[in-house]
Every structure is written in structure tokens, then in C-alpha cells.
């Protein structure tokens, strides 16, 4: 591994601080209330110092999005290596997504805000491709598991259906569902008492609808999720438990 010089380490640390401050300002003031001046003011740096790292706020937001997506991707990659049948591995990816949102609700909400704004026109192609790659690789992981399921006979594609459609369906349901959760939508008022469980239930219905074996009537997926949490995300689960205990006083 290439060893960074002291100056390079300082630049990396400063860039990380810029991203942290930007996230907090974005959540507090929204996209239109975020400016390079406010980032500099919050950091007690000159605006020129911020411009040494990023030419505009859209570039900062794109890099922030990439950082969050890469952290989430690492959890998905761990999940994809779960020792189980193909549908269990997809369940593991679902668990990774839920755990990430529970651990990092502000980061996930940040992604939702950035996605809702048109920032790409002011962003360099290199930085934009880096961000897209971090997100698309998740879908490629999911596609790979589905292809394997077909090869092993766990899944037979229905006429007119595709691997990509299944991946997109699962992704859309989880991403959209978690987005409503972190935005604070009053789901209890419309009868959704356990929103994370509801998202999982819909994914199970989709898997059964495609005939992805083993079906929920044939397999204890709750036991699979417990094994995923214990073997792949033990540290994350301990951190969630610690936070819950703190909240309970």
C-alpha cells in the first residue's frame, strides 16, 4: 500500500471534514440552502480552501453520495458471500440494506435528497462515473445471484421476464420503502406498525411470485436472517443494540 505523506493525509482528512459538514448542512438547510460559503463558515476555513478540493457544491454532493454508496456497497458485498442458497443470499443483501439504514439514517436521507436534485450537469464526468459505479455495482451483485439461481434450478424465469426486472423490483421496493421510513412519513397512521418488516414481507411476496425456491412456505427465512446478522453483521448489530439501550435510558 502506498504510504501518504503528511500533507496528503491532511488533505484527505480535510476533504472528509468537508463531506461531514456538507451532510449536516444539507439535512439542516436543504439543497437550496447549501452554499460553498456556508460550508466554509461552518468549518471556519476560507472559501478558497474549500475550492482547493471542490469547484462547486454539486461536486461536493456527488463525492458525498459516492462515499455513502461505497460504505453501503461494502455491506452488500459481504452479504453476497453468505453461505446459503441463492434466495438466502438475496435475503442477506436485504438484511444488509436494512441494517445500513438503521445504523446510518442520516446518510440514507442524504442520498434521497441528493437523488431528488439535478446536480449532474455541473459535475465532472470522472466524479459522476465514480458515483454511478458505486450504485450500479449493487444491482450487478443482485443480477449475479439471480443468474446463479437460474443455473442451479432455484428459479425459472417466467415468459417475458428478465433478471434485471427482478433486481430492479427488489431494489425499488426496498429503496423506496426505506426512503419513506427515514423521511419520517407517519406510517403508523396508515396501519404500518413495523415498516422494516413490511418492506421485507413485500420482497418475500415478490420472491414467491417468481417461484424462487425455496418458497417461504418451505423455508424458515427468519432463521436465515438471524444467521446473517450473527455471522456477517455481528458488530453492526451490537452497535444497534448499544444505541437502543442508550435511547431507552
Helices and strands as residue ranges (DSSP letters): H 6-29, H 36-43, H 47-51, H 57-80, H 86-103, H 105-116, G 120-122, H 125-152, H 163-182, G 187-190, H 195-209, H 221-231, H 234-247
